[in-house]
């Protein structure tokens, strides 16, 4: 290879690719001379590819090659290895390859830890960024408490790096604090989440007076932090406190629009993702669904009610990111040669596609670039209690609302004929066949034969993967629905680990396409996150189960607010499940609050239709008694227990998927508890009811 400089900033991807090919040949002939330049160019090329639509997988491969080159070089080139691994971990996460991303993120942290221990300049800042990336990858694999530990460490590292004299490093600290707040919110610890979220907003405010003004990326991070704080306060019922934060986010949106209109696309998608929009008056308001099916905003969070306004976006152009925080990572330009122009700044895959590349704010020679992630929910999650003190239904009946989302209209013509035909390209016939297989599997599961249901659903899954290629949100939703159904069948037939894998994939697919098709995806995501919480709990991962259970409750709140008749019963059900998850995580006061809310809804539903809602009411009453017992409120336990037993006498048919075994165990436990605390008559009736329920209960299969 002739001696020449590596192409500079602004080089098109194809030209940089040709340079990489030439350097590969040269490095094979003379590794000592050309390997360092090859590693450097691969790093730039991989970073640039990440900003190109549809080339993230290629970017990940190139960055993996860069990492291999830097492993061979080691020594003074270890910073290059750390950067390559960190960016590869981000790309793998964006592609949904979470286990691979976790491995790369762990290795990146170890590289930066070693360099920080040696005192290499800039390495502590890089370590903080790598810790945030690792936290994201851990969360994606359900290891929420490990993720929280890593994010805490990143915050403390960045706190130490803030220069008190000139404020350098304050923006990076603000970003890390926001990430911490979002993570705490996702885990159901909303009160705790407010502390770092408010600190994040305060830190961003302190940067407002910096010389030369703030970069658009900093304004965006500030807006996201303010919006997350407002939503957290709103979730706690503190609407008056939330309004100023929503107003602040709206004002920042206006400022960004004036400077870089394309960059506001990400904020618009973030607002829509969480059921909000920017009003004509410049505020932020919540979308609701009116009885005639139109969309309006009747719950403004920033002041008086707003009428009119644009229609809610049915299909925004950008894919949502995985979480709602901003993760800022640093990359010294001397090590990577990365500048805003060569694409290193656009490590926010979805933000870049939404036209928000400017959010990353990394200029040539700057040492930082930003990555913004958005979550389907910042709401808390699940808990439970020791022993047999939990009562279901942990699962809804299937199919139907409250169970897996029913298949599409084609399923109504379900027939075994034609299932052996060879599938053609993804089109109506293939989707119809997938629907028929789903319907057959659900019918088998619903009749108490979940083992037989697995086969047609597995076949539907294989076809669904084919149909998902090149069909956008429609194919992804079909695939996610099949995965969700398969997870239920596997769970009911005792294949618990496989059930978790299926529903976890369904949840990630739904999150990725929530903005693309919100009306279709939101109910499916709400069901799937509830199921994910149950699957984690069954495997003993009680703390991890809280986050998806809380997310499910938050999603069903949105749905029930827009359409009470369709989703009120589902909200009651998932609140009941959330109370179980919270109790299992030893968060008993929160569990009691969720149970009381569920019971209030169940009473209302039971008054309207006693036969249909009797099982839900019984479960909610039993759970209320368990929660009160957990909090040592002895004298209050007898009344809801006795009421549950009275209602059980009128329960004629027990659905195979109703978690009667758990209810029977809960009543037996309550009988013993009441006997120990002097309520002998109620204890006797409760123990008899538990015995009768055990005799009547179908084999749950889970």
C-alpha positions in Angstrom: 0.0 0.0 0.0 1.4 3.4 -1.0 2.1 5.8 1.9 -0.7 8.2 2.3 -2.8 9.7 5.0 -6.0 8.0 6.2 -9.0 9.8 4.7 -10.0 12.7 6.9 -13.3 13.8 8.5 -16.2 13.8 6.1 -15.0 10.9 4.1 -18.0 8.9 2.6 -18.5 5.4 4.0 -17.7 3.6 0.7 -14.4 5.5 0.3 -13.4 4.7 3.9 -14.4 1.1 3.2 -11.9 1.0 0.3 -9.2 2.3 2.5 -9.9 -0.4 5.1 -9.7 -3.1 2.4 -6.3 -1.7 1.3 -5.0 -1.5 4.9 -6.1 -5.1 5.5 -3.9 -6.2 2.6 -1.0 -4.1 3.8 -1.3 -5.3 7.4 -1.1 -8.9 6.3 2.2 -8.1 4.5 3.6 -5.8 7.2 1.6 -6.0 10.5 4.1 -4.0 12.6 3.7 -1.0 10.3 0.1 -1.1 9.3 -1.9 -2.8 12.1 -2.2 0.4 14.2 -3.5 2.4 11.2 -5.9 -0.5 10.3 -7.3 -0.5 13.9 -7.8 3.2 13.8 -9.5 3.2 10.4 -11.7 0.3 11.3 -12.8 2.2 14.4 -13.7 5.2 12.3 -15.4 3.1 9.6 -17.5 1.2 12.2 -18.6 4.4 13.9 -19.6 5.9 10.5 -21.6 2.9 9.5 -23.6 3.1 12.7 -25.1 6.4 11.4 -26.1 4.9 8.1 -29.7 3.5 7.9 -29.8 -0.2 7.9 -26.0 -0.7 8.4 -25.8 -1.2 12.2 -25.1 -5.0 11.8 -22.2 -4.2 9.4 -21.0 -1.6 11.9 -20.9 -4.1 14.7 -18.9 -6.5 12.6 -16.4 -3.8 11.7 -16.0 -2.7 15.3 -15.5 -6.4 16.3 -12.7 -6.6 13.8 -11.2 -3.3 15.2 -11.3 -4.9 18.7 -9.4 -8.0 17.4 -6.7 -5.7 15.8 -6.3 -3.8 19.1 -6.1 -7.0 21.1 -3.1 -8.0 18.9 -1.5 -4.6 19.4 -2.3 -4.3 23.2 0.0 -2.0 25.3 -0.3 1.6 24.3 -3.2 0.7 22.0 -5.5 -0.6 24.8 -7.6 2.6 24.7 -8.6 1.8 21.1 -9.7 -1.7 22.3 -11.8 0.0 25.0 -13.5 2.3 22.6 -14.1 -0.4 20.0 -15.7 -2.7 22.6 -17.8 0.0 24.0 -19.2 1.0 20.7 -19.7 -2.6 19.6 -21.7 -3.2 22.8 -24.0 -0.2 22.0 -24.6 -1.5 18.5 -25.3 -5.0 19.6 -27.8 -3.7 22.1 -29.5 -1.7 19.3 -29.7 -4.9 17.3 -31.3 -6.8 20.2 -28.3 -9.1 20.5 -28.2 -8.5 24.2 -26.0 -11.4 25.4 -23.3 -10.5 22.9 -23.6 -6.9 23.9 -23.2 -7.7 27.5 -20.0 -9.6 26.9 -18.5 -6.7 24.9 -19.6 -4.2 27.6 -18.0 -6.2 30.4 -14.7 -6.4 28.5 -14.8 -2.7 27.8 -15.2 -1.9 31.5 -12.3 -4.2 32.4 -10.1 -2.5 29.9 -10.9 1.0 31.2 -10.6 -0.2 34.8 -7.0 -1.4 34.1 -6.1 1.9 32.3 -7.6 4.0 35.1 -5.6 2.0 37.7 -2.5 2.9 35.7 -3.5 6.6 35.7 -3.8 6.9 31.9 -5.2 10.3 31.2 -8.9 10.4 30.3 -9.5 6.8 31.3 -11.7 7.5 34.3 -14.1 9.4 32.1 -14.1 6.6 29.6 -14.7 4.1 32.5 -17.8 6.0 33.6 -19.2 5.9 30.0 -18.4 2.2 29.8 -20.1 1.5 33.1 -23.3 3.2 31.8 -23.2 1.1 28.6 -22.7 -2.0 30.8 -25.7 -1.0 32.9 -27.9 -0.8 29.8 -26.8 -4.2 28.6 -27.3 -5.7 32.1 -30.8 -4.3 32.2 -31.7 -5.7 28.8 -30.8 -9.2 30.1 -33.0 -8.7 33.2 -30.2 -8.1 35.7 -31.6 -4.9 37.0 -29.8 -4.8 40.3 -26.4 -5.4 38.8 -27.3 -2.6 36.3 -28.2 -0.3 39.1 -24.8 -0.9 40.8 -22.9 -0.1 37.6 -24.9 3.1 37.0 -24.3 4.2 40.6 -20.6 3.7 40.1 -20.7 5.7 36.9 -22.4 8.6 38.7 -19.9 8.7 41.5 -17.0 8.5 39.0 -18.4 11.4 37.0 -19.1 13.4 40.2 -15.4 13.2 41.0 -14.5 14.4 37.5 -16.5 17.7 37.7 -14.1 20.7 37.8 -15.6 22.9 40.6 -13.8 25.9 39.2 -15.1 26.0 35.6 -17.8 23.3 35.7 -16.2 21.0 33.2 -17.8 17.6 33.4 -21.1 18.9 34.8 -23.1 17.9 31.6 -21.7 14.4 31.7 -22.7 14.1 35.4 -26.2 15.4 34.6 -26.5 12.7 31.9 -25.4 9.9 34.3 -27.8 11.2 37.1 -30.6 11.0 34.6 -29.7 7.5 33.7 -29.7 6.6 37.4 -33.1 8.2 37.9 -34.6 6.4 34.9 -33.2 3.0 36.1 -34.6 3.5 39.6 -38.0 4.4 38.1 -37.9 1.3 35.9 -37.4 -0.8 39.1 -40.4 0.8 40.8 -38.5 3.0 43.1 -40.1 6.2 41.9 -39.6 8.3 45.1 -35.9 7.4 45.0 -35.8 8.2 41.3 -36.8 11.8 41.9 -33.6 12.6 43.7 -31.2 11.9 40.8 -33.7 13.2 38.2 -34.0 16.5 39.9 -30.3 16.7 40.4 -29.8 16.0 36.7 -32.2 18.9 35.8 -30.4 21.2 38.3 -27.0 20.3 36.8 -28.2 21.0 33.3 -29.6 24.3 34.4 -26.2 25.2 35.8 -24.7 24.8 32.4 -27.2 27.2 30.8 -24.9 30.2 31.3 -21.8 28.7 29.7 -19.8 30.9 27.4 -21.0 30.6 23.8 -24.2 28.9 24.8 -25.0 25.2 25.0 -24.8 22.6 22.3 -28.1 21.3 20.9 -27.2 17.9 22.4 -27.0 19.4 25.9 -30.4 21.1 25.4 -31.8 17.8 24.3 -30.4 16.0 27.3 -31.9 18.7 29.6 -35.3 18.3 27.9 -35.3 14.6 28.3 -34.3 14.9 32.0 -37.1 17.5 32.6 -39.7 15.3 30.9 -38.6 12.2 32.8 -38.9 14.1 36.1 -42.3 15.4 35.2 -43.6 11.9 34.2 -42.2 10.4 37.5 -44.0 13.1 39.5 -47.2 12.5 37.5 -46.9 8.8 38.2 -46.8 9.6 41.9 -50.0 11.7 41.6 -48.1 15.0 42.2 -49.5 16.8 39.1 -48.8 20.3 40.4 -45.2 19.6 40.9 -45.0 17.9 37.5 -46.3 20.9 35.5 -43.1 23.1 35.8 -40.9 20.3 34.5 -43.2 19.6 31.5 -43.2 23.4 30.8 -39.4 23.4 31.0 -39.2 20.4 28.6 -41.5 22.2 26.2 -39.5 25.5 26.3 -36.3 23.5 25.6 -38.1 21.9 22.6 -38.9 25.4 21.3 -35.3 26.5 21.7 -34.0 23.3 19.9 -36.5 23.9 17.1 -35.1 27.4 16.5 -31.5 26.2 16.3 -31.8 22.7 14.7 -35.3 21.8 13.7 -34.4 18.2 12.7 -33.2 17.5 16.2 -36.7 17.9 17.7 -37.8 14.7 16.0 -36.3 12.6 18.8 -38.2 14.6 21.5 -41.4 14.3 19.5 -41.0 10.6 19.4 -40.1 10.4 23.0 -43.2 12.3 24.0 -45.4 10.2 21.8 -43.8 7.0 23.1 -45.0 7.9 26.6 -48.5 9.1 25.5 -47.7 12.8 25.4 -47.5 15.5 22.7 -46.4 19.1 22.2 -49.5 21.4 22.0 -49.9 24.4 19.7 -49.6 26.6 22.8 -46.1 25.2 23.4 -46.9 22.9 26.3 -46.9 19.2 26.8 -50.2 17.3 27.1 -51.3 13.6 27.3 -53.1 11.9 24.5 -56.4 10.3 25.3 -58.8 8.3 23.2 -62.4 9.7 23.1 -65.5 7.5 22.9 -65.9 8.1 19.1 -62.3 6.9 18.5 -60.7 10.2 17.8 -57.6 11.4 19.6 -57.5 14.4 21.9 -55.5 15.9 24.7 -57.7 16.4 27.7 -55.0 16.0 30.4 -52.5 18.7 29.8 -49.7 18.6 32.2 -48.7 22.2 31.7 -51.8 24.3 32.4 -55.4 24.8 31.1 -57.0 22.2 29.0 -56.1 22.4 25.3 -58.5 21.7 22.5 -57.7 20.9 18.9 -54.1 20.4 17.9 -52.6 18.0 15.5 -53.6 14.4 15.3 -51.6 11.9 17.3 -49.0 10.3 15.1 -50.1 6.9 14.0 -46.8 5.8 12.6 -43.8 8.0 13.4 -40.8 7.4 11.2 -38.3 6.6 13.9 -37.8 3.4 15.8 -38.0 4.0 19.6 -34.9 3.4 21.6 -34.9 1.0 24.4 -34.9 3.2 27.5 -35.7 6.8 28.6 -32.4 8.1 29.7 -29.4 9.6 28.1 -26.2 7.7 28.3 -23.2 9.9 27.6 -20.0 8.2 26.7 -16.6 9.7 26.0 -14.1 8.9 23.3 -10.9 10.8 23.2 -10.4 12.0 19.6 -6.7 11.4 19.8 -7.4 7.7 20.3 -10.2 7.3 17.8 -10.0 10.1 15.4 -13.7 10.4 15.8 -15.5 13.6 15.3 -19.1 14.7 14.7 -18.3 14.8 11.0 -17.0 11.2 10.8 -20.1 9.9 12.5 -18.9 8.9 15.9 -21.5 11.2 17.5 -24.4 9.3 16.1 -24.2 6.4 18.5 -27.9 6.9 19.2 -29.1 4.6 16.5 -32.8 5.6 16.8 -32.0 9.3 17.5 -29.8 9.4 14.4 -32.6 7.9 12.3 -35.0 10.4 13.8 -32.8 13.2 12.5 -31.3 14.0 15.9 -27.6 13.4 15.1 -26.9 16.8 16.4 -27.9 15.6 19.9 -24.6 13.9 20.3 -22.8 17.3 20.1 -19.4 15.9 19.5 -17.3 18.3 17.6 -13.9 17.6 16.1 -11.4 17.5 18.9 -14.2 17.3 21.5 -13.7 14.4 23.9 -17.4 13.5 24.4 -20.2 12.1 22.3 -23.7 11.3 23.5 -26.0 8.4 23.2 -29.7 8.8 24.1 -31.9 5.9 24.9 -35.7 5.9 25.4 -37.8 3.5 27.4 -41.2 2.2 27.0 -41.8 3.1 30.6 -40.1 4.6 33.6 -42.6 3.1 35.9 -41.7 0.8 38.8 -42.4 -3.0 39.0 -43.1 -6.1 41.0 -42.9 -7.8 44.5 -44.2 -10.6 46.8 -43.9 -12.4 50.1 -42.5 -15.5 51.8 -44.2 -18.8 51.8 -47.6 -19.6 50.3 -48.7 -16.0 50.8 -49.4 -15.0 47.2 -52.6 -15.3 45.3 -53.0 -15.1 41.5 -54.2 -15.0 38.9 -50.6 -14.8 37.8 -51.8 -15.5 34.3 -55.0 -14.5 32.5 -57.1 -17.0 30.7 -56.1 -17.5 27.1 -57.1 -16.5 24.6 -58.9 -13.2 24.9 -58.3 -9.9 26.6 -56.3 -10.4 29.7 -54.6 -13.3 28.1 -52.4 -13.4 25.0 -53.5 -11.0 22.4 -55.9 -12.9 20.1 -54.9 -13.6 16.5 -56.1 -11.5 13.7 -59.3 -11.8 11.7 -57.9 -14.6 9.6 -58.0 -16.8 12.6 -61.8 -16.9 12.6 -61.6 -19.1 9.6 -59.2 -21.4 11.3 -58.9 -24.7 9.6 -56.4 -27.5 9.5 -56.6 -27.7 5.7 -53.8 -25.9 3.9 -51.4 -25.8 6.9 -49.1 -28.1 5.0 -48.6 -25.8 2.1 -45.2 -24.4 1.6 -45.1 -20.7 2.6 -44.5 -18.2 -0.1 -43.2 -14.6 0.3 -44.6 -12.7 3.3 -48.1 -11.7 2.3 -51.7 -12.2 3.4 -51.6 -16.0 2.9 -48.6 -16.4 5.1 -50.0 -14.2 7.8 -53.3 -16.0 7.6 -51.5 -19.3 8.1 -49.7 -17.9 11.1 -53.0 -16.8 12.6 -54.5 -20.2 12.1 -51.6 -21.9 13.9 -51.9 -19.4 16.7 -55.6 -20.0 17.0 -55.0 -23.8 17.2 -52.3 -23.5 19.8 -54.4 -21.2 21.9 -57.4 -23.5 21.7 -55.3 -26.4 22.9 -53.8 -24.4 25.8 -57.2 -23.0 26.7 -58.6 -26.6 26.9 -55.9 -27.6 29.4 -53.5 -29.2 26.9 -50.6 -26.8 26.8 -48.1 -29.5 25.9 -49.9 -30.1 22.6 -50.2 -26.3 22.0 -46.4 -25.9 21.8 -46.1 -27.7 18.4 -48.4 -25.5 16.3 -47.1 -22.4 18.0 -43.5 -23.4 17.3 -44.4 -23.8 13.7 -46.1 -20.4 13.7 -42.9 -19.0 15.2 -40.8 -20.3 12.4 -43.2 -18.8 9.8 -43.4 -15.6 11.8 -39.6 -15.1 11.6 -39.9 -15.5 7.8 -42.8 -13.1 7.6 -41.0 -10.5 9.8 -38.3 -10.0 7.2 -39.0 -6.9 5.2 -42.6 -6.3 6.4 -41.8 -3.6 9.0 -44.0 -3.2 12.1 -46.7 -5.6 10.8 -44.3 -8.6 10.6 -42.7 -7.7 13.9 -46.0 -7.5 15.7 -47.1 -10.8 14.3 -43.8 -12.4 15.4 -44.1 -10.8 18.9 -47.7 -12.0 19.3 -46.7 -15.6 18.4 -43.7 -15.5 20.8 -46.1 -14.3 23.6 -48.5 -17.1 22.9 -45.7 -19.6 22.8 -44.4 -18.3 26.1 -47.8 -19.1 27.7 -47.9 -22.6 26.3 -44.4 -23.3 27.4 -45.0 -21.9 30.9 -48.2 -23.9 31.3 -46.4 -27.1 30.2 -43.6 -26.6 32.7 -40.9 -25.3 30.3 -40.2 -22.3 32.3 -36.8 -21.2 31.0 -37.9 -21.5 27.4 -41.0 -19.5 28.3 -38.9 -16.7 29.7 -36.8 -16.6 26.5 -39.8 -16.4 24.3 -41.6 -13.6 26.2 -38.4 -11.6 26.7 -38.0 -11.6 22.9 -41.6 -10.6 22.5 -41.2 -7.6 24.9 -38.1 -6.4 23.1 -39.8 -6.6 19.7 -42.8 -4.6 21.0 -40.6 -1.9 22.5 -38.8 -1.5 19.3 -42.0 -1.0 17.3 -44.2 0.8 19.8 -43.8 4.2 18.1 -44.3 2.6 14.6 -47.8 1.1 15.5 -48.8 2.3 19.0 -52.5 1.3 18.7 -51.6 -2.3 17.9 -48.4 -2.7 19.9 -49.2 -1.0 23.2 -51.8 -3.6 24.3 -49.5 -6.4 23.3 -46.6 -4.9 25.1 -48.7 -4.4 28.2 -49.6 -8.1 28.2 -46.1 -9.2 27.4 -44.5 -7.2 30.2 -47.0 -8.6 32.7 -46.1 -12.1 31.5 -42.4 -11.4 31.7 -42.8 -10.4 35.3 -44.5 -13.7 36.0 -41.9 -15.7 34.2 -39.1 -14.1 36.1 -40.9 -14.6 39.4 -41.5 -18.3 38.7 -37.8 -18.7 38.2 -37.1 -17.0 41.6 -35.9 -13.7 40.2 -38.3 -11.7 42.3 -36.5 -8.4 42.3 -36.1 -8.4 38.5 -39.8 -9.2 38.1 -40.9 -5.9 39.6 -39.8 -3.7 36.7 -41.8 -5.4 33.9 -44.8 -5.8 36.2 -44.7 -2.1 36.9 -44.3 -1.3 33.3 -47.4 -3.4 32.5 -49.4 -1.5 35.1 -48.3 1.8 33.6 -49.2 0.7 30.1 -52.6 -0.6 31.1 -53.3 2.7 33.0 -52.8 4.5 29.6 -55.0 2.0 27.9 -57.7 2.1 30.6 -57.7 5.9 30.6 -58.4 6.0 26.8 -60.8 3.1 26.8 -62.1 2.1 30.3 -64.7 -0.4 29.0 -62.0 -2.4 27.2 -59.1 -2.3 29.6 -60.4 -1.6 33.2 -60.5 -5.3 34.0 -57.0 -5.8 32.6 -55.7 -2.9 34.8 -57.2 -4.6 37.8 -55.5 -7.9 36.9 -52.0 -6.5 36.4 -52.3 -4.5 39.5 -53.0 -7.7 41.4 -50.0 -9.3 39.8 -47.9 -6.2 40.5 -48.8 -6.5 44.2 -47.6 -10.1 44.2 -44.3 -9.1 42.6 -43.8 -6.2 45.0 -44.6 -8.5 48.0 -42.0 -11.0 46.8 -39.5 -8.2 46.7 -40.3 -7.3 50.3 -41.9 -4.0 49.4 -45.1 -4.6 51.4 -46.5 -1.1 51.7 -46.4 -0.6 48.0 -47.9 -4.1 47.5 -50.8 -3.2 49.7 -51.4 0.0 47.7 -51.5 -1.9 44.4 -53.8 -4.5 45.9 -56.2 -1.9 47.3 -56.4 -0.2 43.9 -57.0 -3.6 42.1 -59.7 -4.5 44.6 -61.5 -1.2 44.1 -61.6 -1.8 40.3 -62.7 -5.5 40.8 -65.6 -4.4 43.1 -66.8 -2.0 40.4 -66.5 -4.7 37.7 -68.2 -7.3 39.9 -71.2 -5.0 40.5 -71.6 -4.6 36.7 -71.2 -8.3 35.8 -71.0 -10.6 38.9 -70.4 -13.9 37.1 -67.6 -12.7 34.8 -65.6 -10.9 37.5 -66.1 -13.2 40.5 -62.6 -14.9 40.2 -60.8 -11.6 40.0 -62.6 -10.3 43.0 -61.8 -13.4 45.0 -58.1 -13.2 44.2 -58.0 -9.5 45.0 -59.7 -10.1 48.4 -57.3 -12.9 49.3 -54.3 -10.7 48.3 -55.6 -7.9 50.4 -55.7 -10.2 53.4 -52.2 -11.4 52.7 -50.9 -7.8 52.4 -52.5 -6.8 55.6 -51.0 -9.8 57.4 -47.6 -9.0 56.0 -47.9 -5.5 57.6 -49.0 -7.1 61.0 -52.4 -5.5 60.8 -53.9 -8.6 62.5 -57.4 -7.4 63.2 -58.0 -6.3 59.6 -57.2 -9.7 58.0 -60.4 -11.6 58.9 -62.9 -9.4 57.0 -61.5 -9.7 53.4 -60.7 -13.4 54.0 -64.2 -14.1 55.0 -65.6 -12.2 52.1 -63.4 -14.2 49.7 -64.6 -17.4 51.2 -68.3 -16.3 50.8 -67.7 -15.5 47.1 -66.0 -18.8 46.5 -69.3 -20.7 47.2 -70.7 -19.1 44.1 -67.8 -20.0 41.8 -69.2 -22.7 39.6 -66.5 -23.2 37.0 -62.8 -22.9 37.4 -60.8 -22.0 34.3 -57.8 -24.3 33.6 -55.5 -21.3 33.4 -56.7 -19.6 36.6 -54.1 -19.9 39.2 -56.3 -21.8 41.7 -53.4 -23.7 43.3 -51.9 -20.4 44.4 -55.2 -19.2 45.7 -55.8 -22.5 47.6 -52.3 -22.2 49.2 -53.0 -18.6 50.1 -56.3 -19.4 51.8 -54.6 -22.3 53.7 -51.9 -19.9 54.9 -54.5 -17.3 55.9 -56.5 -20.0 57.8 -53.5 -20.8 59.9 -52.7 -17.1 60.4 -56.3 -16.3 61.6 -56.2 -19.3 64.0 -53.0 -18.0 65.6 -54.5 -14.6 66.0 -57.8 -15.7 67.7 -60.2 -15.7 64.7 -61.2 -19.4 65.0 -64.5 -19.4 63.2 -63.1 -17.5 60.2 -60.0 -19.7 60.3 -62.1 -22.9 60.2 -64.2 -21.7 57.2 -61.1 -20.5 55.3 -59.3 -23.8 55.8 -62.3 -25.7 54.6 -62.5 -23.5 51.5 -58.8 -24.1 50.8 -59.3 -27.9 51.0 -62.4 -27.7 48.7 -60.5 -25.5 46.2 -57.6 -28.0 46.1 -60.0 -30.8 45.2 -61.7 -28.8 42.4 -58.6 -27.2 41.0 -57.3 -28.3 37.6 -53.7 -29.2 37.1 -52.1 -25.8 36.4 -49.2 -27.2 34.4 -46.9 -24.4 35.4 
